[in-house]
Amino acid sequence: RAAQLRDSLAALDHIREPVTFRSLKEGDVKGRIETSRALQDLQTELKLPRPPVRIECFDISHIQGAETVASMVCFDRGRPNKSAYRKYKIKTVAGVDDFASMAEVVGRRYRRVKEEGLPWPDLVLIDGGSGQLAAAERALAAVTDRKIPLASLAKREEEVYQPGRGEPLRLPKDSPALQLLQRVRDEAHRFAVGFHRERRDKALFNLNTV
């Protein structure tokens, strides 16, 4: 009888506990469903071993080789994870060499990931064509034996290149997979251009104050 009374009191206490309700907007639900579909489509189209929950994308920015910088943006479940964004000043490349610049920044990024035990991406996306992709592939292979999926997205024709795939993949313009890749690539480009402008403006300011 005592045990029954104890359980009844516990049940009453549980009922009286405050409950917080979080309102969900229709657009939030729809957006999550669309993002999930895009990740699944991307897995299918690129023949990935699992949905690319974490995507890291690289872009190079410069004007005729001056103030060359790079960006790395991270998307988690199809959404920007801005706390994981990184900016890079290119240190080892002189003049215009996007391939070497891409190799440098990819090598630096994943050397740090390996040394510090940071999470590895499910997909590394490169802004560029087959040349930039090959440079990134070599740099990644020099750092780790892990088979990290790689792809690049070329701006002109929006073609997707992958290592070992002879012909680029041409996805329909309304493909959720392509639209997700474009969104990630465009964010990397925006972030790189913004950093390049910061560096260029700082250099001009220092020049004018001499």
Residue pairs with C-beta under 8 A, 6 or more apart in sequence:
34 176
35 77
35 78
35 79
35 180
36 78
37 176
38 78
38 176
38 177
38 179
38 180
39 51
39 52
39 53
39 77
39 78
39 180
40 51
41 175
41 176
41 177
41 180
42 48
42 51
42 52
42 123
42 176
42 177
42 180
42 181
43 50
43 51
43 52
44 177
45 160
45 169
45 171
45 175
45 177
46 52
46 123
46 149
46 151
46 160
46 162
46 169
46 177
48 122
48 123
48 149
49 149
50 122
51 122
52 121
52 122
52 123
52 149
53 76
53 77
53 122
54 74
54 75
54 76
54 119
54 120
54 121
54 122
54 123
55 74
55 75
55 121
55 122
55 123
55 124
55 125
55 184
56 72
56 73
56 74
56 84
56 109
56 121
56 123
56 124
56 125
57 72
57 73
57 74
57 75
57 124
57 125
57 126
57 127
57 184
57 185
57 187
57 188
58 70
58 71
58 72
58 102
58 105
58 106
58 109
58 124
58 125
58 126
58 127
58 136
58 188
59 70
59 71
59 127
59 185
59 188
59 189
59 191
59 192
60 68
60 69
60 70
60 90
60 98
60 101
60 102
60 105
60 127
60 128
60 132
60 192
61 68
61 69
61 70
61 71
61 189
61 192
61 193
61 195
61 196
62 68
62 69
62 96
62 101
62 196
63 196
63 200
64 96
65 94
65 95
65 96
65 97
66 200
67 196
67 199
67 200
67 203
68 89
68 90
68 93
68 101
69 87
69 88
69 89
69 90
69 192
69 195
69 196
69 199
70 87
70 88
70 90
70 101
70 102
70 104
70 105
70 192
71 85
71 86
71 87
71 88
71 188
71 189
71 191
71 192
71 195
72 85
72 86
72 87
72 88
72 105
72 109
72 188
73 80
73 84
73 85
73 184
73 187
73 188
73 191
74 80
74 81
74 84
74 85
74 121
75 81
75 183
75 184
75 187
76 84
78 180
80 187
85 191
86 109
87 191
87 195
88 105
88 108
88 109
89 199
90 101
90 104
90 105
91 104
92 100
92 104
93 100
93 101
93 104
98 128
98 131
98 132
99 131
99 132
99 134
99 135
100 135
102 126
102 128
102 132
102 135
102 136
102 139
103 135
103 136
103 138
103 139
104 139
106 124
106 126
106 135
106 136
106 139
106 140
107 139
107 140
107 142
107 143
110 120
110 139
110 140
110 143
110 144
110 148
111 143
112 118
113 119
113 120
114 143
114 144
120 146
120 148
121 148
122 149
123 148
123 149
123 150
123 151
124 136
124 140
124 148
124 149
124 150
124 151
125 151
125 152
125 153
125 181
125 184
125 185
125 188
126 132
126 133
126 136
126 150
126 151
126 152
126 153
127 152
127 153
127 155
127 185
127 188
127 189
128 152
128 153
128 154
129 152
129 154
129 159
129 161
130 152
130 161
130 168
132 152
133 150
133 151
133 152
133 161
133 162
133 163
134 163
136 150
136 152
137 150
137 163
140 148
140 150
149 162
150 162
150 163
151 160
151 161
151 162
151 181
152 160
152 161
152 162
153 159
153 160
153 161
153 181
153 182
153 185
154 161
154 168
155 185
157 168
157 170
158 170
158 171
158 173
158 178
158 182
159 168
159 169
159 170
160 168
160 169
160 170
160 171
160 178
160 181
161 168
161 169
162 169
171 177
171 178
172 178
